[in-house]
Amino acid sequence: MIQTVKPTSRAKKALSGSPAPHAAALAVKTKVWLEHEGQFVVGDGGLKLLLGILEHGSLLGAARQIRWSYRHAWEYLRRAETALGIPLTTARPGKGSSRGSALTEAGRLVIERLAEIRNKIDDAVGPLGPTAADVAARGKRRKSTRRAGAEKPAATRPSRYRDGDWRRVR
């Protein structure tokens, strides 16, 4: 049972100047993922990636579909396979359109299991999983952050030759 919470005086002041939020404007979001022995295996993004491999027959095509970088998609699959201890995809050697990736039986079982759970949740509360933009944002390259011990680069000082003519003597 969920108990109601009294708003604080600060919250009352913030809400007094603006109209009350409508229930339709609020959205509930859900995330679903599979774990094996406490390790993350596959989530909603991985489900879309595996379905893309099934549809396109290649990891590159699947990664493009969900707007992930190829590297992120490849590392995601390797982490999932490491956590499970079995491969989810196999390589299809060849030339041209016959090359690519195919799902193993384990990969198909992961899709079935996660899709079954996702569908049950969506039936209960509506389709409230991550949007395509949410999934795509996970595969984007992040700006590099400095390590704790790394020094800042020395500040550059302005050039003596502000006008760009280094030959001119002042």
ABEGO torsion letter per residue (X at the ends): XBBBBBBBAAAAAAAAABBBBBAAABBBBBBBBBBBGGBBABBAAAAAAAAAAAAAGBAAAAAAAAGBBAAAAAAAAAAAAAAAGBBABBBBBEBEAABEBBBBAAAAAAAAAAAAAAAAAAAAAEBABBBAAAAAAAABBBBBBBBAABBBBBBBBBBABAAGBAABBX
